[in-house]
């Protein structure tokens, strides 16, 4: 089973949203969540070649001078 980084990021962002307070625990929790969200974004949009496959389309040959 492949990991779903976008789903994990969505849940981390929701957790971040649910901690709006200015108390020390909320602030530190949001800081930790920000680090995790950034890590999920980096993995989600990395160019490791696993997330997308480039398909070569045949080129059309133009006939005539147009």
PDB file as gemmi writes it, atoms N, CA and C in Angstrom:
CRYST1    1.000    1.000    1.000  90.00  90.00  90.00 P 1                      
ATOM      1  N   UNK A   1       0.841  -1.177   0.000  1.00  0.00           N  
ATOM      2  CA  UNK A   1       0.000   0.000   0.000  1.00  0.00           C  
ATOM      3  C   UNK A   1       0.892   1.249   0.000  1.00  0.00           C  
ATOM      4  N   UNK A   2       0.631   2.150  -0.926  1.00  0.00           N  
ATOM      5  CA  UNK A   2       1.419   3.378  -1.047  1.00  0.00           C  
ATOM      6  C   UNK A   2       0.901   4.427  -0.067  1.00  0.00           C  
ATOM      7  N   UNK A   3       1.807   5.205   0.503  1.00  0.00           N  
ATOM      8  CA  UNK A   3       1.358   6.263   1.417  1.00  0.00           C  
ATOM      9  C   UNK A   3       0.643   7.381   0.674  1.00  0.00           C  
ATOM     10  N   UNK A   4      -0.316   7.979   1.325  1.00  0.00           N  
ATOM     11  CA  UNK A   4      -1.040   9.109   0.755  1.00  0.00           C  
ATOM     12  C   UNK A   4      -0.584  10.375   1.471  1.00  0.00           C  
ATOM     13  N   UNK A   5       0.446  11.006   0.907  1.00  0.00           N  
ATOM     14  CA  UNK A   5       1.005  12.193   1.530  1.00  0.00           C  
ATOM     15  C   UNK A   5       0.015  13.350   1.532  1.00  0.00           C  
ATOM     16  N   UNK A   6      -0.789  13.463   0.483  1.00  0.00           N  
ATOM     17  CA  UNK A   6      -1.757  14.561   0.442  1.00  0.00           C  
ATOM     18  C   UNK A   6      -2.818  14.391   1.528  1.00  0.00           C  
ATOM     19  N   UNK A   7      -3.256  13.166   1.781  1.00  0.00           N  
ATOM     20  CA  UNK A   7      -4.245  12.934   2.836  1.00  0.00           C  
ATOM     21  C   UNK A   7      -3.629  13.194   4.210  1.00  0.00           C  
ATOM     22  N   UNK A   8      -2.397  12.763   4.400  1.00  0.00           N  
ATOM     23  CA  UNK A   8      -1.719  13.016   5.670  1.00  0.00           C  
ATOM     24  C   UNK A   8      -1.537  14.517   5.885  1.00  0.00           C  
ATOM     25  N   UNK A   9      -1.138  15.232   4.829  1.00  0.00           N  
ATOM     26  CA  UNK A   9      -0.962  16.679   4.928  1.00  0.00           C  
ATOM     27  C   UNK A   9      -2.284  17.358   5.267  1.00  0.00           C  
ATOM     28  N   UNK A  10      -3.357  16.909   4.639  1.00  0.00           N  
ATOM     29  CA  UNK A  10      -4.678  17.486   4.915  1.00  0.00           C  
ATOM     30  C   UNK A  10      -5.031  17.329   6.398  1.00  0.00           C  
ATOM     31  N   UNK A  11      -4.798  16.155   6.949  1.00  0.00           N  
ATOM     32  CA  UNK A  11      -5.114  15.921   8.358  1.00  0.00           C  
ATOM     33  C   UNK A  11      -4.221  16.746   9.283  1.00  0.00           C  
ATOM     34  N   UNK A  12      -2.951  16.898   8.930  1.00  0.00           N  
ATOM     35  CA  UNK A  12      -2.058  17.737   9.731  1.00  0.00           C  
ATOM     36  C   UNK A  12      -2.498  19.198   9.690  1.00  0.00           C  
ATOM     37  N   UNK A  13      -2.919  19.667   8.512  1.00  0.00           N  
ATOM     38  CA  UNK A  13      -3.411  21.039   8.387  1.00  0.00           C  
ATOM     39  C   UNK A  13      -4.687  21.247   9.201  1.00  0.00           C  
ATOM     40  N   UNK A  14      -5.531  20.235   9.256  1.00  0.00           N  
ATOM     41  CA  UNK A  14      -6.752  20.322  10.058  1.00  0.00           C  
ATOM     42  C   UNK A  14      -6.394  20.382  11.548  1.00  0.00           C  
ATOM     43  N   UNK A  15      -5.429  19.582  11.974  1.00  0.00           N  
ATOM     44  CA  UNK A  15      -4.982  19.626  13.364  1.00  0.00           C  
ATOM     45  C   UNK A  15      -4.418  21.005  13.692  1.00  0.00           C  
ATOM     46  N   UNK A  16      -3.658  21.578  12.777  1.00  0.00           N  
ATOM     47  CA  UNK A  16      -3.104  22.925  12.961  1.00  0.00           C  
ATOM     48  C   UNK A  16      -4.230  23.936  13.152  1.00  0.00           C  
ATOM     49  N   UNK A  17      -5.260  23.818  12.326  1.00  0.00           N  
ATOM     50  CA  UNK A  17      -6.397  24.734  12.395  1.00  0.00           C  
ATOM     51  C   UNK A  17      -7.149  24.619  13.720  1.00  0.00           C  
ATOM     52  N   UNK A  18      -7.152  23.428  14.302  1.00  0.00           N  
ATOM     53  CA  UNK A  18      -7.895  23.189  15.543  1.00  0.00           C  
ATOM     54  C   UNK A  18      -7.154  23.672  16.788  1.00  0.00           C  
ATOM     55  N   UNK A  19      -5.958  24.221  16.625  1.00  0.00           N  
ATOM     56  CA  UNK A  19      -5.171  24.709  17.757  1.00  0.00           C  
ATOM     57  C   UNK A  19      -4.919  26.219  17.633  1.00  0.00           C  
ATOM     58  N   UNK A  20      -5.965  27.039  17.739  1.00  0.00           N  
ATOM     59  CA  UNK A  20      -5.794  28.473  17.505  1.00  0.00           C  
ATOM     60  C   UNK A  20      -5.282  29.261  18.712  1.00  0.00           C  
ATOM     61  N   UNK A  21      -5.157  28.623  19.858  1.00  0.00           N  
ATOM     62  CA  UNK A  21      -4.826  29.360  21.076  1.00  0.00           C  
ATOM     63  C   UNK A  21      -3.418  29.940  21.097  1.00  0.00           C  
ATOM     64  N   UNK A  22      -3.208  30.861  22.041  1.00  0.00           N  
ATOM     65  CA  UNK A  22      -1.899  31.486  22.211  1.00  0.00           C  
ATOM     66  C   UNK A  22      -1.136  30.896  23.392  1.00  0.00           C  
ATOM     67  N   UNK A  23      -1.681  29.840  23.998  1.00  0.00           N  
ATOM     68  CA  UNK A  23      -0.984  29.206  25.111  1.00  0.00           C  
ATOM     69  C   UNK A  23       0.248  28.467  24.598  1.00  0.00           C  
ATOM     70  N   UNK A  24       1.163  28.163  25.486  1.00  0.00           N  
ATOM     71  CA  UNK A  24       2.449  27.569  25.103  1.00  0.00           C  
ATOM     72  C   UNK A  24       2.292  26.240  24.374  1.00  0.00           C  
ATOM     73  N   UNK A  25       1.390  25.393  24.849  1.00  0.00           N  
ATOM     74  CA  UNK A  25       1.210  24.087  24.208  1.00  0.00           C  
ATOM     75  C   UNK A  25       0.671  24.224  22.786  1.00  0.00           C  
ATOM     76  N   UNK A  26      -0.291  25.119  22.573  1.00  0.00           N  
ATOM     77  CA  UNK A  26      -0.837  25.320  21.226  1.00  0.00           C  
ATOM     78  C   UNK A  26       0.216  25.864  20.277  1.00  0.00           C  
ATOM     79  N   UNK A  27       1.001  26.829  20.751  1.00  0.00           N  
ATOM     80  CA  UNK A  27       2.040  27.423  19.902  1.00  0.00           C  
ATOM     81  C   UNK A  27       3.085  26.377  19.522  1.00  0.00           C  
ATOM     82  N   UNK A  28       3.562  25.610  20.492  1.00  0.00           N  
ATOM     83  CA  UNK A  28       4.573  24.585  20.211  1.00  0.00           C  
ATOM     84  C   UNK A  28       4.006  23.474  19.326  1.00  0.00           C  
ATOM     85  N   UNK A  29       2.755  23.142  19.538  1.00  0.00           N  
ATOM     86  CA  UNK A  29       2.119  22.112  18.706  1.00  0.00           C  
ATOM     87  C   UNK A  29       2.006  22.571  17.261  1.00  0.00           C  
ATOM     88  N   UNK A  30       1.610  23.829  17.048  1.00  0.00           N  
ATOM     89  CA  UNK A  30       1.536  24.364  15.686  1.00  0.00           C  
ATOM     90  C   UNK A  30       2.908  24.412  15.028  1.00  0.00           C  
ATOM     91  N   UNK A  31       3.943  24.738  15.801  1.00  0.00           N  
ATOM     92  CA  UNK A  31       5.299  24.745  15.252  1.00  0.00           C  
ATOM     93  C   UNK A  31       5.700  23.345  14.801  1.00  0.00           C  
ATOM     94  N   UNK A  32       5.401  22.342  15.622  1.00  0.00           N  
ATOM     95  CA  UNK A  32       5.720  20.954  15.271  1.00  0.00           C  
ATOM     96  C   UNK A  32       4.906  20.506  14.053  1.00  0.00           C  
ATOM     97  N   UNK A  33       3.630  20.877  14.023  1.00  0.00           N  
ATOM     98  CA  UNK A  33       2.787  20.520  12.887  1.00  0.00           C  
ATOM     99  C   UNK A  33       3.281  21.182  11.611  1.00  0.00           C  
ATOM    100  N   UNK A  34       3.764  22.409  11.701  1.00  0.00           N  
ATOM    101  CA  UNK A  34       4.300  23.095  10.525  1.00  0.00           C  
ATOM    102  C   UNK A  34       5.473  22.333   9.929  1.00  0.00           C  
ATOM    103  N   UNK A  35       6.330  21.814  10.780  1.00  0.00           N  
ATOM    104  CA  UNK A  35       7.474  21.024  10.305  1.00  0.00           C  
ATOM    105  C   UNK A  35       6.984  19.775   9.595  1.00  0.00           C  
ATOM    106  N   UNK A  36       6.005  19.101  10.176  1.00  0.00           N  
ATOM    107  CA  UNK A  36       5.463  17.888   9.555  1.00  0.00           C  
ATOM    108  C   UNK A  36       4.749  18.199   8.242  1.00  0.00           C  
ATOM    109  N   UNK A  37       4.016  19.293   8.205  1.00  0.00           N  
ATOM    110  CA  UNK A  37       3.312  19.691   6.977  1.00  0.00           C  
ATOM    111  C   UNK A  37       4.318  19.977   5.870  1.00  0.00           C  
ATOM    112  N   UNK A  38       5.395  20.685   6.216  1.00  0.00           N  
ATOM    113  CA  UNK A  38       6.439  20.963   5.224  1.00  0.00           C  
ATOM    114  C   UNK A  38       7.070  19.671   4.708  1.00  0.00           C  
ATOM    115  N   UNK A  39       7.280  18.706   5.594  1.00  0.00           N  
ATOM    116  CA  UNK A  39       7.852  17.422   5.180  1.00  0.00           C  
ATOM    117  C   UNK A  39       6.903  16.679   4.237  1.00  0.00           C  
ATOM    118  N   UNK A  40       5.605  16.733   4.529  1.00  0.00           N  
ATOM    119  CA  UNK A  40       4.622  16.075   3.658  1.00  0.00           C  
ATOM    120  C   UNK A  40       4.579  16.760   2.295  1.00  0.00           C  
ATOM    121  N   UNK A  41       4.633  18.082   2.285  1.00  0.00           N  
ATOM    122  CA  UNK A  41       4.648  18.818   1.018  1.00  0.00           C  
ATOM    123  C   UNK A  41       5.884  18.469   0.191  1.00  0.00           C  
ATOM    124  N   UNK A  42       7.032  18.409   0.848  1.00  0.00           N  
ATOM    125  CA  UNK A  42       8.268  18.084   0.143  1.00  0.00           C  
ATOM    126  C   UNK A  42       8.176  16.699  -0.484  1.00  0.00           C  
ATOM    127  N   UNK A  43       7.633  15.750   0.245  1.00  0.00           N  
ATOM    128  CA  UNK A  43       7.513  14.396  -0.287  1.00  0.00           C  
ATOM    129  C   UNK A  43       6.452  14.318  -1.374  1.00  0.00           C  
ATOM    130  N   UNK A  44       5.351  15.011  -1.158  1.00  0.00           N  
ATOM    131  CA  UNK A  44       4.245  14.974  -2.108  1.00  0.00           C  
ATOM    132  C   UNK A  44       4.654  15.531  -3.472  1.00  0.00           C  
ATOM    133  N   UNK A  45       5.468  16.575  -3.471  1.00  0.00           N  
ATOM    134  CA  UNK A  45       5.840  17.228  -4.716  1.00  0.00           C  
ATOM    135  C   UNK A  45       7.300  17.004  -5.107  1.00  0.00           C  
ATOM    136  N   UNK A  46       7.908  15.975  -4.547  1.00  0.00           N  
ATOM    137  CA  UNK A  46       9.294  15.682  -4.901  1.00  0.00           C  
ATOM    138  C   UNK A  46       9.359  15.162  -6.337  1.00  0.00           C  
ATOM    139  N   UNK A  47      10.510  15.297  -6.938  1.00  0.00           N  
ATOM    140  CA  UNK A  47      10.700  14.874  -8.330  1.00  0.00           C  
ATOM    141  C   UNK A  47      11.470  13.562  -8.379  1.00  0.00           C  
ATOM    142  N   UNK A  48      11.048  12.612  -7.578  1.00  0.00           N  
ATOM    143  CA  UNK A  48      11.742  11.328  -7.534  1.00  0.00           C  
ATOM    144  C   UNK A  48      11.352  10.408  -8.683  1.00  0.00           C  
ATOM    145  N   UNK A  49      10.404  10.830  -9.496  1.00  0.00           N  
ATOM    146  CA  UNK A  49      10.015  10.041 -10.655  1.00  0.00           C  
ATOM    147  C   UNK A  49       8.964   8.995 -10.372  1.00  0.00           C  
ATOM    148  N   UNK A  50       8.627   8.782  -9.126  1.00  0.00           N  
ATOM    149  CA  UNK A  50       7.634   7.771  -8.792  1.00  0.00           C  
ATOM    150  C   UNK A  50       6.213   8.298  -8.910  1.00  0.00           C  
ATOM    151  N   UNK A  51       6.023   9.597  -8.761  1.00  0.00           N  
ATOM    152  CA  UNK A  51       4.667  10.127  -8.704  1.00  0.00           C  
ATOM    153  C   UNK A  51       4.065  10.412 -10.077  1.00  0.00           C  
ATOM    154  N   UNK A  52       4.895  10.493 -11.104  1.00  0.00           N  
ATOM    155  CA  UNK A  52       4.371  10.798 -12.427  1.00  0.00           C  
ATOM    156  C   UNK A  52       5.195  10.086 -13.490  1.00  0.00           C  
ATOM    157  N   UNK A  53       4.547   9.773 -14.571  1.00  0.00           N  
ATOM    158  CA  UNK A  53       5.222   9.125 -15.682  1.00  0.00           C  
ATOM    159  C   UNK A  53       4.984   9.977 -16.932  1.00  0.00           C  
ATOM    160  N   UNK A  54       6.053  10.312 -17.613  1.00  0.00           N  
ATOM    161  CA  UNK A  54       5.952  11.111 -18.825  1.00  0.00           C  
ATOM    162  C   UNK A  54       5.718  10.183 -20.001  1.00  0.00           C  
ATOM    163  N   UNK A  55       4.707  10.496 -20.786  1.00  0.00           N  
ATOM    164  CA  UNK A  55       4.369   9.679 -21.953  1.00  0.00           C  
ATOM    165  C   UNK A  55       4.772  10.443 -23.201  1.00  0.00           C  
ATOM    166  N   UNK A  56       5.565   9.823 -24.027  1.00  0.00           N  
ATOM    167  CA  UNK A  56       5.984  10.440 -25.284  1.00  0.00           C  
ATOM    168  C   UNK A  56       4.877  10.268 -26.318  1.00  0.00           C  
ATOM    169  N   UNK A  57       4.441  11.363 -26.901  1.00  0.00           N  
ATOM    170  CA  UNK A  57       3.458  11.299 -27.974  1.00  0.00           C  
ATOM    171  C   UNK A  57       4.197  11.369 -29.306  1.00  0.00           C  
ATOM    172  N   UNK A  58       3.717  10.649 -30.301  1.00  0.00           N  
ATOM    173  CA  UNK A  58       4.371  10.718 -31.604  1.00  0.00           C  
ATOM    174  C   UNK A  58       4.243  12.111 -32.191  1.00  0.00           C  
ATOM    175  N   UNK A  59       5.282  12.535 -32.864  1.00  0.00           N  
ATOM    176  CA  UNK A  59       5.269  13.866 -33.484  1.00  0.00           C  
ATOM    177  C   UNK A  59       4.605  13.774 -34.834  1.00  0.00           C  
ATOM    178  N   UNK A  60       3.807  14.794 -35.135  1.00  0.00           N  
ATOM    179  CA  UNK A  60       3.168  14.841 -36.453  1.00  0.00           C  
ATOM    180  C   UNK A  60       4.149  15.412 -37.460  1.00  0.00           C  
ATOM    181  N   UNK A  61       4.162  14.836 -38.628  1.00  0.00           N  
ATOM    182  CA  UNK A  61       4.993  15.340 -39.709  1.00  0.00           C  
ATOM    183  C   UNK A  61       4.141  16.264 -40.535  1.00  0.00           C  
ATOM    184  N   UNK A  62       4.601  17.499 -40.689  1.00  0.00           N  
ATOM    185  CA  UNK A  62       3.841  18.470 -41.475  1.00  0.00           C  
ATOM    186  C   UNK A  62       4.135  18.259 -42.946  1.00  0.00           C  
ATOM    187  N   UNK A  63       3.094  18.288 -43.725  1.00  0.00           N  
ATOM    188  CA  UNK A  63       3.274  18.152 -45.173  1.00  0.00           C  
ATOM    189  C   UNK A  63       3.066  19.500 -45.843  1.00  0.00           C  
ATOM    190  N   UNK A  64       3.818  19.779 -46.840  1.00  0.00           N  
ATOM    191  CA  UNK A  64       3.676  21.050 -47.572  1.00  0.00           C  
ATOM    192  C   UNK A  64       4.378  22.172 -46.858  1.00  0.00           C  
ATOM    193  N   UNK A  65       4.287  23.355 -47.444  1.00  0.00           N  
ATOM    194  CA  UNK A  65       4.955  24.512 -46.858  1.00  0.00           C  
ATOM    195  C   UNK A  65       3.997  25.404 -46.095  1.00  0.00           C  
ATOM    196  N   UNK A  66       2.692  25.090 -46.091  1.00  0.00           N  
ATOM    197  CA  UNK A  66       1.708  25.803 -45.292  1.00  0.00           C  
ATOM    198  C   UNK A  66       1.318  27.053 -45.856  1.00  0.00           C  
TER     199      UNK A  66                                                      
END                                                                             
